[in-house]
Amino acid sequence: MEHINVSDLKEHLGQEVTGFYLVAEKDLRDGKNDQFLRLRLQDRTGSLNAYVWKDAKKLADGFSEGDVIKVKALVNNYKEQTQLNVTQLRFADHSEYNIEEFVVTSKKSPELLAEQLFGFVDSLENSFLKLLAHNIFDDKDLFTRFADAPAAKSWHHNYMHGLLEHTVSVATICDFVSVMYPVNRDLLLCGALLHDFGKIFEYSSKPAIDFTEIGRLVGHLSLCDQFICEQARRIPGFPEPVLLNLRHLILAHHGEYENASVRLPQTLEALVLHLCDNLDAQSVGVAQLLAAAPDNAVWSEYDKLNNRYYHLTKI
C-alpha cells in the first residue's frame, strides 16, 4: 500500500505525496469565491488538516466521514502546523488497505490498564458498590465495548482504549486525593470508575469516532445514570442513599451547566470527582496538541475548546 504516515509528513514539506488516509472529519465550507473542503485525515500515527480548494462540492459527494480515501497532495506548513493541500482524491476500496493501519490506539497496554481497573474495583470496601462495579465490569461483552471505546470524539483520549485509559487515570487521581480531603473513598472511587461508562452508548468508534443517535439526543451522563439505576435494581437491598449519591457523582461530573453537566456538584465527592476528571481530560488534551506540533514549532495548534495556543516549553 502506497502511504506516508501522518507523523512523517512533516519531513516532506514542499513535496507532493500520495497516500491513503481515513477521513475523521469532513466539512464543506463557503470561501470568498467558491466552496472548499476542510478534512481531518488520520492514520494510526496521528491526524492533520487537509484542504481541497478545487471542485470541492463534486469531490465531497464521493466519500463520507469514516471512509478511507487516496489523496495526492502538497505538504505545507501553516502557522507552524503541517497541512495538506489536496489536488486529487478518490474513495479507496476496502481491498486496498488494512483498516487497522488507520485506527489510533492508546500507547498504554489495555491488559495493564484492565488489571489496574480491577485492582481499584477489588479495593472497594462497601459491599454494595463493590458488587455493582463487579457486575458491570465482569460482563465480558460490556467490558470489551468499554475497553475498546474512545473517551471523546476530538479532544482528549480520542482513540481506541482511550476510555479505559482515562477511567484508570481519574481513579488513580481520586485514590491519591482521597487521603487529603474528608471524602468517602468508596463512593468517590466508584464514581470515578463509572463516571464515563455511558460513553460506550454515546460513541461509535469504528472506523472513525462519531456520536450515536442516542448519544447526541441524550448524552453519556444521562445514559450512565439510567444504566447505573438498572444495575443497582438487580442487587437486593441496594441502599437508596448510596445509589442517590452515586447518581449525583455521575450527573454532576462535568461541573458546570455550560459544559453539559446535568447538575452542579453539591457534595464534596462530586466536586472532587469533577476536578480530577477535568485535570486528566484537559492535561491529556493539551499534551496531545503539543505532541502533534512539528519539531521546530514554538506554539501548538489553536485550542478551540479553551480559546488559546500553548507554548512548547524547551528548557
N, C-alpha and C positions, 0 to 999 in steps of 0.2 A: 504494500500500500504506500503510495506516494504521500508523504506527510512530514511536516516540521512541527515539533512540539511547540505549544504556546510559550513555554518557558524559554525556548531557544530563539524565538523570533527576534528578540532584541539584538541578537548577533547578526541579523540580516538587514539592518537599517539601510534604506535606499535601494534595496534589491527587490526584484519581483519573485514571488514564491508561489508555489502551488501546493495545496494540501486539503485534507478532509477535516471538518470541524463540526461539532454539534451546535445547533442553534439554541442557546439558552434563553435569549430574549430577541424579539423581533418587533420593531416599531417603525411604521411608515409615517414620516413627518413632512410637514409643509416647509419648503425652503423659500428663498427670495424669489426664485424664478420657476422652480418646479419641485415636485416631491422628491425626498431622498429617504433612504432606508438606513436605520441605525440598528446594528446587530450586536449581540453579545455572544461571541463564539468561544467554545471551550473544548478542551480535551482533559485527560486525567492529570495534566501538569498545571492547569490553570485556565484563566479566561481573559479576554480582552475585547475592546470595542472594535467594530469594523463598520465601514460606511460604503454604501452603494449610491453613487451620485447620478448615474445614467440609467434610464429605463427602470427606475426603482419600482414603480407600480406593477409593471409587467413581470418583473423578476420575483416580486413579493408573492405573487399569486401561485408560484411554482413550488412553494415549500411552507412548512409551519414550524412553530417552536417545537423542539424535541426531535426534529429531523436532523440528519447529517447531510451536509452539503459539501461539494467540492468547489473550491474557490481558486481563482488566480488573482493575486493582489500585490500591491506595492506596500512594503513595510515602511512606516514613517514614525516620527516622534512628534507628539503634540503635547505641549505643557508637561514635558518630561515623562509622558506615557506612550508606550508602544501601541500603535494602532495599525489597522489595515485599511487601505483604500482599495476596494474590490472592483476589478474591471470585468471579471467573468465569474459566474457561479451557476451551478446546476444541482438539482436534487441527486443525492447519492443512493443507489440501490443497496439494500441490505447485504447483498453478496460481495460488495466492495470493501467492507470494513468489519471489524470486530467491535461491538458496542462497548466492551469493557475498556477499550482504549480511550473512551470519552467520558467515563464516569469518575468523577473526583471522589476520593475516599479519605477518611481520616488518616493522619500519619501515625496514629496510635493503634496498637493491636486491639481489635474488637474482643478477642479472647481475654486479654488482660483487663480491659475495661469491664467486661462482664463479671470477671472474678472480683473486681473491686466493688461493683454494684451489689453483688450478692453478699459480700462481706458487710456492707452497710445494712442490708436487709436483716442479716443474722444478728447484727448488733442491737437491733431494736428490743427494748425490754417490755414495752407494752404489748401484751399478748394479742390484742385485737388488731393493732396497727401492724404487728409483725405478720399475723396471718393474712391480713388484707394484702400487704405487699407481696408475700409469697404466692398467694393465689393468683395475683396479676402476673408477676414475673416468671412464675413456674409454668405458665401456659406457653408451650413451645411455639405455637403459631403466632400468638401475640408478641412473644419476645423476639421472634425473628423479624417481625414488622418493626418493632421498636428499635432493635439493634441496627437495622439497615436504614432507618429513616434519617433524613436531614433535620436539623433544628430550625432552619429558616430557608426562605427562598433565595434571598440575595445578600443578607448582611453577615451574620455570624454562623459558624458551623454549618454552612450551606453545602454539605457534601454527605455522601454515604457514611453511615456510622456517626454522623455529627450529633444526633440527638442523644445517643448513648454517651458520647464524649462529654457533651455539655452537662448532662444529668450527673455524671460522676464528678465533674468539676464542681458543680454547685453543691452537691452533697459533701464533698471534701471541705469546701469553704465553710459550709454551715456547721459541720462537725467541729472544725477548728474554733469557730467563734462561739460555739455553744458553751464553752467553759469560761468565756469572758463576760457574758451577759446572762441575766436571770431568766433564761428561756427553758421551755420544756423540750429537752433534746429529742425525745422520741417523736413528738409532734412536728418539730422543725425538720428533722431529718426525713421523716416520711413524706412531708410536704415537698422537700427537695427532690426526693426520688420520683414523685408522681406529678410534679407541677406542670410538666410539659407533655405528659403522656398522651394528651389529646391530639398532639401533632401527628400521630400515626393515622388519625382520621382527617386531619386538616390538609395534609400534603400527599400528592402522588409524586414519586421521585424517579421513575424510570421511563425514559432515559433522562429527561430534564425535570427539574423540580418545578411543580406548579400547584396551585390550590385546587382542591377538590370542590365540588359544588357545595357540599355541606360545610366545608372549611371556610369558604367565602361568606356563606349565609349565616353561619352560627359561630364559628371560631373555636380555637382549641381550648380556651378557658371554660366555656360553657359545655363543650363536648366532654372535657375531662371531668367536670363536676357531675354531669349525668352518668358517666361511666363509673365514677367512684361510688355514687349512690347505689347503682345497680349491684356493684360488687359487695358493698357493705351489707346490703339486704340479704345476701346469701349466707352471712355469718350470724348464727343465732346469738341474740343478746348483745349485738354491737352497740356500745353506748352512744346515745344520741348526742351528748355534749362533745364527745371525741370526734364524731362524724361532722358535727357543725363546725368545729374549729378547723378540722382538716379541709372542709369545703371552703372556708374563708381563706385559707392559705392559697388554694388553687385559684379562687376567683379574684384575689387581690394582688397576685404576684407581679402584675405589670405596674403597680404602684400609683398610676395616675389615670384619670378618665381619658385624658388626651392620648394616652398610649394604649387605649382599648382595654383598660382594666375594668372588670365588671363592678368591683367595689374598691374603695380606698383601704389600705392596710389599717386595721383597727385593733390589732393585737400586736404585742411585741414580736411574736414569732412571725407574723405576716410581714411586718416591717423588715425584719432581718432577712427573711427569705427573698423579698423583693430586692434588697440591696445586694445580696450575694448573687442572685440571678443576674442582676444588671451589671455587676462587676465582671462576671465571666463573659457575658454577651458582648459588652462594649469593648472589653480588653481584647478579646479574640477578634472581634470585627475590625478594630483598628490594626491589630497585628497582621491580619490578612491583607489590609490595604498596604501596609508598609512592606510586607513580603513580596507584593506584586510589583513594587516600584523598580525601575531599572537600576543597575548598579551605581550609575553616576547621578541619580536623582537627588535633589535636595528636599523636595516636597512630595507627598503622596498624591494620589488621585483625590479629587474633591469628594468629601464625605457628605452626600446629600441629606442623609438622615440627621446628622448633627451640625450641618452647615459650616464646615471648616476643612482646611487642609491640615496635614500633620507633618511636622518636620522630622526628617530622618536623622536621628542623633548619631553622630560619628565622632567619638572622642577616644 
